[in-house]
Amino acid sequence: MLKNSFFKTIAFLLFIVLFNSCDKEFNVVGEDLIGDNSFDILKSEYPVVAYNQKLGPIQSNNLKTNPLGVYDNPSFGTTNANFVTQLALVSANPTFDSSAKIKSVVLTIPYFSTKTKTDENGNGTYVLDSIYGPDKAKMKLSVYESGYFMRDLDPEEQFSQPQKYFNNQFSDFNQAKIGAALNDGTNKAENLEFFFDPAEHVVKTTNSSGTEVTTRTPPGMKLNLNNDFFLNKIIKAPAGSLTDNTAFKNYFRGLFFNIETIGNPGNMAMLDFGDGKITVTYTETINSVATDKTLVLNLSGHTVSLLDQSNTNANYTSATTEANVDKVKGDPNLYLKGGEGSMSILKLFSSTDNHGYELTDAPNGVSDELDDMRRNKYLINEASLTFNLNSDAMGTSYVPQRIYLYDFKNSQILVDYMETSVVSSNIKNSKFIFGGILFKRSATDGGGSYYKFRITDHIRNLVKYKDSTNVDLGLVVTEDISKSSFYTLRDKAGFPLKVPMASVMNPLGSIVFGNNIPTDDKNYNKRLKFEIYYTKPN
């Protein structure tokens, strides 16, 4: 009995130790041991150069989440986000009786939301997530039939690669839209004065026994579309048009969502259009009996996020203009903007190269600092990059909750990205130890917000393997840390050629301090820091 209790106690203590090791500051391994000569753990701050890189039009098709709306970002400029999607029949080759008449056509797209309370009558109160700009800002929303056929394969690649679509193709889709807006009902909240409504949808119906039934669904876009259009387009479709989704997507090429401000600041929300659908409710009268039926179209297939940038902030424009970027000494502020925005490129260690692996060797194209670490066989305990948020430059702008660091040269993840820690139910906090999450310091620690990356394994490999390359690193905002694929810029001859796909999804921007800050500047201590804890072997 006592033995069993002892092991339970040991297990509990181990759990506490492991839990505390995953706190949000991810304490540096060995940090508390500094000064203990038996370990001889040392800490050094190494040089790093970081500079801005503007990004041009970028691939933006088939993203998991997409922005819709208009957001006036004081630190960067205005982003207008429109959207195009194909449609798909849930049940292919439907048949309709000649008596079929449409009762309603409803487009629904759920919002990201959190229920905060439920009253005594069962009514829920929700808060919308991932929404930016003034609360309930009204805009003009028009949903059109799209006449632009989105191919599966790219003819410029001999039909061997998927077709790419880019964020700056608004005019292509706008010119191809067909007819008037389909959301043409009398309720202005569905068109001329649309806003992202946090209210839950409550529908009351009466069942066959005469009992009232109340159905509640979380907040979401709910638009009544034109009945006559869908009667002619679907119920009276030409023969063969609805046979399968290949034929259907050529016949009905999708929907074009166009949103505009109406003289006031707009609002922008992140949406998973893939969870959206169109429900067509119609009646058929057979043998004098009217029967209600439904046909469902999913918002499924190819999609394109159309992101237009305007009213660009002068400081942002200046900092990302190539002539103003200092690729040798680095920039004082790094502007990270999603979509057709900007990123930062980092060079670890100094460019000093007076000798090779041995002090007597000729220069070898490797930083002397890295050669010294390799020759002395340093054991890397911890390596990190810390980026402090420039709160003054950000002002009232929304701050992205996460940024992303990757191998810029090869357009691939870092080895540290492979860790799989999760410390909460929020999937956005996965890969917690790798980092990039926005944290706030306490007042006793100097205050302010920062992002921090653990790149221990990356540095270990650089030190351990003499033939490994000290590649440049890329830094971007990200909407989803789990997405590691890369998207192509439209300019095939420009630089860079690819950026992380998840950065395209995020319409926000973050300004962090770079490395090139004068020692007499009040923000000198907030400069970008590259720190390594290491052990020298005896």
Phi, psi and omega in degrees: 000312179294323179297315179298318179296322179299314181293326176296320180295316179299315180299320181294317180296322177296321178299316180299317179298314181295320181297315181293336180287348181250027179292167192292346177269358188031075183315138182296131178300125177084358185299320182286353183262357181300131182103346176275107187296340181291340180254329179054046177275127182243160178231135176223146173258123185255156180294148173211137177247129180227134180220164185278150176220117178285145178245139178268196178307140189224151178304135184215026181265152173057045174275151180292313175238149184222143175281150172220127178132195181229125179235121176270102181266110184303330185272344185231319183138191183263132175246122176252118186247114174249178189205146176229138178217146169281169177238159178218140175288129175292319176239114184287157175055051177289153176240148183228142174284154181297343180274358187300132176226138182276133176265320180198154173228116186236125174264127178232137176221116181291149173266158169284121185211163177229128177282127182259334177194164176228129182277182185293342179264003179090002180280132183262149174248132186237154170241129180282138177261158173054050177230137189230138179112181181301145181297130176055036178295133183270139181219167176264119179247126178235127179248115185249159166288132179270135176256008183268119180277121180264112182287158174279320187238153186268117179296332178291344177250027180056034178056029179256350181232151177300146177291136178257142172234152192236159187294339184262023180263027180304313183298326179298314182283325180295319179291336183267359180294152187243128172070198181273168178299141182277335177271070190251025181287178183278345179281107184296338179292350179259357182209280188291334180228049181290145172210161179279102188272124180278358182287141175288155178269127180240121180237128179248128179228168178243126181279182186297336180269004177088007181272134178285131180242129180253126178245126180244134176229150181299166181302147178184164175291130179222106185240132172275123182259164188296120182296316184298321179301311183287335173297313181283324185281325186251300184299320182254029181298145177300152180304135178089349184286335183247015184302313176209176185287339175294312178293320184295319183289340173278326181285308178247100194277002173123191181239144179243114179266116180242122183235141185220153174282159180234054176088008178216164178303143184268195182216147180226138178231147171274132184228147170259088182298337180297341176271002181273163179201162172245125179251115178261115177257127182218165178242146171232134181254110180242125182053044177067012179248119180276129182234130176281136177224162178228150172230133184245133173247124176274148171279083191222147181118207181287143177226159176220130172268121184255106186248117180249129180255134179209174179049046186296135178300136185298321180294321179295315179300315182295316185293333183256002174288130188306322182294338182262354181277131180258098183279351180265308183265341183096169182253151180287329178231139179251124182257113180249112185230131180285172180068219174281079189230243183202163181217184175232148177244133185243140174239115182276143181071164182281167179271002181296125182218078180267344181209170178265209182303314172266151182300334181273353181283156176286158177309140186235012179082009180243140178305136179302326179298318180288321176300318180296319180295322180290315183296321181272002176053052178298141173260116186275117177272322182198140175222139184210157172238130181240126180244117179270135180289134174273088186296325180296316180291327180287327179058234182265007181294145173295139183256127176301139183279351180206145172237170191223135181244137184208171177284104185289319185300317186256003182049061179207169183287160170275157181298328180293337178296339185289344180294152192237029183293141172223125184245010176201175180284350181280112183299337180291347177262013176291165185053045186296319182292322176302317170099204185092003180275143179285125177237156176246133175278151174288162180299325180292339178263009177103352178070186180088168180245156183204161170243143180222137179242138172265117180238036184301311183293325177299313180290322177304315180294322178297321182282320186288322186249113184294335182270001178284148185260133176280084187284156171292149178250150177250146181229125182219166167283160178218147175263333184212109184294340182282347181267116185243005180283168185240146178247158187262141171281152185290326179282101185287347179254000184274197181214133351284179180264335182219154172219162179301136181301322183294339177286333178291327183291332187267119182276357185270177179217153178228140176247118179240157180288139175270198183268335190270073179240126181302149182296335180268005179280142182298339182260014183302318182288351178262006181298161175302132182237134176244106187241142179227129169260130186214164177238133175269124178295149178290000000 
